[in-house]
Amino acid sequence: MADDAIIRVRDVSVQFGSRRVLDGLHLDVGRGEILGFVGASGAGKSVLLRTIIGLVPRLGGTVEVLGTDMGTADAATRRGVERRWGVLFQHGALFSSLSVRQNIQFPLREYLNVSPRLLDEITLAKLAMVGLKPDVAGRFPSELSGGMIKRVALARALALEPEIVFLDEPTSGLDPIGAGDFDELVRTLQRTLGLTVFMVTHDLDSLHTACDRIAVLGDGKVIADGTMSDMLASQHPWLQAYFHGPRARALAS
Amino acid sequence: MSGEPVLERVTVGGGVALRASGVWTAQYAHVIERMIDTAEKGERGQVAVLIDVSKVAKLDTFGAWLIERLRRGLVEGGSDSRIAGLSDDYSSLVDEVRRVASVAVTPAPRFSIVGMAENVGRSVVDIADMMVALAGMTGALVVAFGNVLRRPATFRLTSMVHHVEQVGWRAVPIIMLITFLIGCIIAQQGLFHFRQFGADVFVVDMLGVLVLREIGVLIVAIMVAGRSGSAYTAELGSMKMREEIDALRTMGFDPVEVLILPRILALLVALPCLAFIGAMSALYGGGMVAWLYGGVDPDAFLSRLRESISIHHFTVGMIKAPFMALVIGVVASVEGLLVEGSAESLGQHTTASVVKSIFFVIVMDGVFAIFFASIGI
């Protein structure tokens, strides 16, 4: 696993003011796996995600993505790596003044030199992949429901055929059916496109159905790392509470 | 992994096959698209064309779609075409794009005389709508003010004080600086031109009348429209975007009473104060220039000012200030509530708010000038 790591986080620390959020964190993500990243609210899950994609400055440590050390790489190399990942932000972060079609085409127009016809066809293909009908293409983000926004944001994240997708709470705010569909979608896409998925989530269902591996954040470090059965077997009090709490029990039964 | 994508034509047995190889990914999409277009034209009329993809090193959605598009093109051209040699890894991807419907190309809207007339008509209707909205907002404010008068405990004094600080107190330095400079410029220009007629001393008359009646309040109102009117629109607009205004409404609060009334009352307090400060600052600036540049010493300046200016000049200026405050506040609030979901809309309405309030301020100044002239002040 460690040899084939596509994301390699070593000894990363992040501090906001005097509050140490991440403290010497280690994490590897292997090629082609779906990693679920869990932890208490406010523990710094999103901070780690934002640190990996370079939105939050690190106090120390190294982040290596696709074999490139993001701390020492020059701007052009970094941009090259950034092209090879897609990010789904927690609230979608769609460009509100662009239509769905324009949102998906935005990175394509910027990086690829393709005909308008192909742009439109690929947009529809991406929309179909995330389970949306072609008629949403002309709508604006303010005219979409929460679940549709997440799907469009995923389509945009997938636009440039990334190798890694970062998902920040992809199923939060979705109804159970929508969330289940989304998990299924992530699985399908991972199979068809060979993606590596880094998913920050709170959704026990997602962890059960979509994730290959689960990493748990606590006290600024990864306190546990393994499959769902490893998590269930763990004796750590927080893991016990998380995976054997009333909601987890309801799920298991 | 081999490099550039290739599509070569080979004859296998009796039929024709197109053999794809190389990397069929987004990076090469423009090359591939040209290749398949030529292939599609070249193979027109063939009975059967096999698309062999077994040599493709890498395939993504772009490549998969373009292969599918080639197949569809050939089928439409009358050939019996199918895809062969698809590895298991990629077959699900091709199945996925197969479900995608072909794009119906929508023509871009064309320029026409009718369209232009339609735009003019729509703008006229928009202007009428805006007037109705302004009248509506003024009415809503009166109602909200009436409610507050009946139940003074519901008035949001803290909010109003906060806004007085934002739009009044914090605007003092910039207002003083700008009006001071305007006063300097008026005095300098007056001196420069009046000196040719030996009428230096009338500069004081001109400065006094101009600053107290017109320029003082007008400059201040324009600055407040740009500084605070835009802020009101942006604040209310982003609250609208994030459904904060809907939230207030569902809790049984009237957004006009909670958000807009304190803001407008704050403007009504702040603008006259700023207009007074501005007028004094402009007179001071003018006096400095008259002294240092024109040689009119302060005693002469003040006594001349006392002779030429009556209290009417001052009241005419100050009476206008609260009306201008009301116009700026109402326009800013109406525009703020018109903001829709997008960042672009917020920008448009903030711009519109500033432009419209400056326009209304100047129109109103003209109306007041006619009114005061006809009643003889």
HADDOCK unambig.tbl for C-alpha pairs under 7 A between the chains (distance, minus, plus):
assign (segid A and resid 96 and name CA) (segid B and resid 341 and name CA) 6.92 0.50 0.50
assign (segid A and resid 96 and name CA) (segid B and resid 342 and name CA) 4.45 0.50 0.50
assign (segid A and resid 96 and name CA) (segid B and resid 343 and name CA) 5.89 0.50 0.50
assign (segid A and resid 97 and name CA) (segid B and resid 342 and name CA) 5.06 0.50 0.50
assign (segid A and resid 97 and name CA) (segid B and resid 343 and name CA) 5.98 0.50 0.50
assign (segid A and resid 97 and name CA) (segid B and resid 344 and name CA) 5.30 0.50 0.50
assign (segid A and resid 112 and name CA) (segid B and resid 27 and name CA) 6.72 0.50 0.50
assign (segid A and resid 113 and name CA) (segid B and resid 30 and name CA) 6.08 0.50 0.50
assign (segid A and resid 114 and name CA) (segid B and resid 29 and name CA) 6.42 0.50 0.50
assign (segid A and resid 114 and name CA) (segid B and resid 30 and name CA) 4.91 0.50 0.50
assign (segid A and resid 121 and name CA) (segid B and resid 103 and name CA) 6.08 0.50 0.50
assign (segid A and resid 122 and name CA) (segid B and resid 62 and name CA) 6.82 0.50 0.50
assign (segid A and resid 124 and name CA) (segid B and resid 100 and name CA) 6.78 0.50 0.50
assign (segid A and resid 125 and name CA) (segid B and resid 97 and name CA) 5.98 0.50 0.50
assign (segid A and resid 125 and name CA) (segid B and resid 100 and name CA) 5.61 0.50 0.50
assign (segid A and resid 128 and name CA) (segid B and resid 100 and name CA) 6.53 0.50 0.50
assign (segid A and resid 129 and name CA) (segid B and resid 96 and name CA) 6.90 0.50 0.50
assign (segid A and resid 142 and name CA) (segid B and resid 341 and name CA) 5.02 0.50 0.50
assign (segid A and resid 142 and name CA) (segid B and resid 342 and name CA) 6.91 0.50 0.50
assign (segid A and resid 161 and name CA) (segid B and resid 60 and name CA) 6.84 0.50 0.50
assign (segid A and resid 192 and name CA) (segid B and resid 89 and name CA) 7.00 0.50 0.50
assign (segid A and resid 192 and name CA) (segid B and resid 90 and name CA) 6.80 0.50 0.50
assign (segid A and resid 192 and name CA) (segid B and resid 92 and name CA) 5.75 0.50 0.50
assign (segid A and resid 192 and name CA) (segid B and resid 93 and name CA) 5.24 0.50 0.50
assign (segid A and resid 193 and name CA) (segid B and resid 60 and name CA) 6.90 0.50 0.50
